[in-house]
Amino acid sequence: MIAFDLMCGNGHIFECWFKDSASYEEQKEEGIINCPICNDTQIEKVLSPFMVKKGVSEKKQEVNPAHVLQAIQNFVDKHFEDVGVNFTKEALKIHYGETQKRNIKGTATSEEETLLKKEGIPFIKIPIVKRLLN
């Protein structure tokens, strides 16, 4: 069994258990996963807190999710071109070979995300975190 933290299109975060990752993907594709708060079926996985075990004799070291998100955000900022609100337009151009393949980041509306999914264009939604002082 595997547990995922999920978020609906309205921003409600909840946990759900699945047989395996493939079961999650199958149920999501069929639209049978729904938010227990608002019943929305537009569901995405979100990063969740986790533990890192360095060795058998060492204590578990808790990893701060905010630091993990910060590291991801720093990587994306350094290695992806910010196309802003033109994300969907640029992703479609790249997908259909109209422009050079490259890493891009930006924003998309729910309708644009639906279009990207229908066109078979993979993308990842990363939550924006406040910059840490340390």
C-alpha positions as CSV (number, residue, x, y, z in Angstrom):
1,M,0.0,0.0,0.0
2,I,1.1,3.6,-0.7
3,A,-0.3,6.9,0.6
4,F,-0.4,10.1,-1.4
5,D,-1.2,13.6,-0.3
6,L,-3.6,14.9,-3.0
7,M,-5.1,18.3,-3.7
8,C,-8.3,19.1,-5.5
9,G,-8.9,21.9,-8.0
10,N,-10.3,24.0,-5.1
11,G,-7.1,23.6,-3.1
12,H,-8.3,21.1,-0.5
13,I,-5.4,18.8,0.6
14,F,-6.2,15.2,1.7
15,E,-4.6,11.8,2.0
16,C,-5.5,8.7,0.0
17,W,-4.2,5.1,0.1
18,F,-3.7,3.0,-3.1
19,K,-2.4,-0.5,-3.9
20,D,0.4,1.1,-5.8
21,S,1.3,4.1,-8.0
22,A,-0.3,2.5,-11.0
23,S,-3.6,2.1,-9.1
24,Y,-3.5,5.9,-8.3
25,E,-3.0,6.7,-12.0
26,E,-5.7,4.4,-13.1
27,Q,-8.3,5.7,-10.6
28,K,-7.4,9.3,-11.5
29,E,-7.8,8.6,-15.2
30,E,-11.2,7.1,-14.5
31,G,-12.2,10.1,-12.4
32,I,-13.1,8.0,-9.4
33,I,-10.9,9.9,-6.9
34,N,-12.8,12.8,-5.4
35,C,-12.2,15.4,-2.7
36,P,-13.8,14.4,0.6
37,I,-14.6,18.1,1.2
38,C,-16.0,19.4,-2.0
39,N,-16.3,16.2,-4.2
40,D,-14.1,17.7,-6.9
41,T,-12.5,15.1,-9.2
42,Q,-9.7,17.4,-10.6
43,I,-7.0,15.8,-8.4
44,E,-3.3,16.2,-8.4
45,K,-0.5,14.7,-6.2
46,V,1.3,17.2,-3.9
47,L,4.6,16.9,-2.1
48,S,4.2,15.5,1.4
49,P,6.4,15.5,4.5
50,F,8.7,12.4,4.6
51,M,11.5,10.9,6.6
52,V,15.0,10.0,5.5
53,K,16.8,7.1,7.2
54,K,20.5,7.3,6.8
55,G,21.4,3.9,8.4
56,V,20.2,1.1,10.7
57,S,21.8,2.5,13.8
58,E,21.2,6.2,13.2
59,K,18.1,8.1,14.3
60,K,15.6,9.1,11.6
61,Q,16.2,12.6,10.4
62,E,13.1,14.6,9.6
63,V,13.2,16.6,6.4
64,N,11.5,19.9,6.4
65,P,9.0,20.0,3.4
66,A,9.5,23.7,3.0
67,H,13.2,23.2,2.5
68,V,12.6,20.5,-0.1
69,L,10.1,22.8,-1.9
70,Q,12.7,25.6,-1.7
71,A,15.4,23.4,-3.3
72,I,13.0,22.4,-6.1
73,Q,12.0,26.0,-6.7
74,N,15.7,27.0,-6.8
75,F,16.5,24.3,-9.3
76,V,13.5,25.3,-11.5
77,D,14.5,29.0,-11.3
78,K,18.0,28.2,-12.4
79,H,17.3,25.7,-15.2
80,F,13.9,26.7,-16.7
81,E,12.9,29.6,-18.8
82,D,10.1,31.7,-17.3
83,V,7.4,32.1,-20.0
84,G,4.8,33.4,-17.6
85,V,1.2,33.3,-18.7
86,N,2.3,32.0,-22.1
87,F,3.1,28.6,-20.6
88,T,0.4,26.7,-22.5
89,K,1.2,28.4,-25.8
90,E,4.9,27.6,-25.5
91,A,4.3,24.1,-24.4
92,L,2.1,23.4,-27.4
93,K,4.7,24.9,-29.8
94,I,7.4,22.7,-28.2
95,H,5.2,19.6,-28.4
96,Y,4.4,20.1,-32.1
97,G,8.0,21.0,-33.0
98,E,7.3,24.6,-33.9
99,T,10.0,25.9,-31.5
100,Q,13.1,24.6,-29.9
101,K,12.8,22.0,-27.1
102,R,13.7,23.6,-23.7
103,N,12.7,23.6,-20.1
104,I,10.0,26.1,-19.4
105,K,8.0,27.3,-16.4
106,G,5.0,29.5,-16.1
107,T,1.3,29.6,-15.2
108,A,-1.8,28.0,-16.7
109,T,-5.5,28.2,-16.0
110,S,-7.5,25.0,-15.2
111,E,-8.8,25.1,-18.7
112,E,-5.3,25.3,-20.2
113,E,-4.2,22.4,-18.0
114,T,-7.1,20.3,-19.3
115,L,-6.0,21.2,-22.9
116,L,-2.4,20.2,-22.2
117,K,-3.6,16.9,-20.7
118,K,-5.8,16.2,-23.8
119,E,-2.8,16.9,-26.1
120,G,-0.6,14.5,-24.1
121,I,1.8,17.2,-22.9
122,P,3.3,16.3,-19.5
123,F,3.7,19.0,-16.9
124,I,4.1,19.2,-13.2
125,K,2.4,21.7,-10.8
126,I,4.8,22.9,-8.2
127,P,3.5,25.0,-5.3
128,I,5.1,28.3,-4.8
129,V,6.6,28.8,-1.3
130,K,7.8,31.9,0.4
131,R,11.5,32.3,0.1
132,L,13.3,31.1,3.2
133,L,15.6,33.4,5.1
134,N,18.3,30.7,5.7
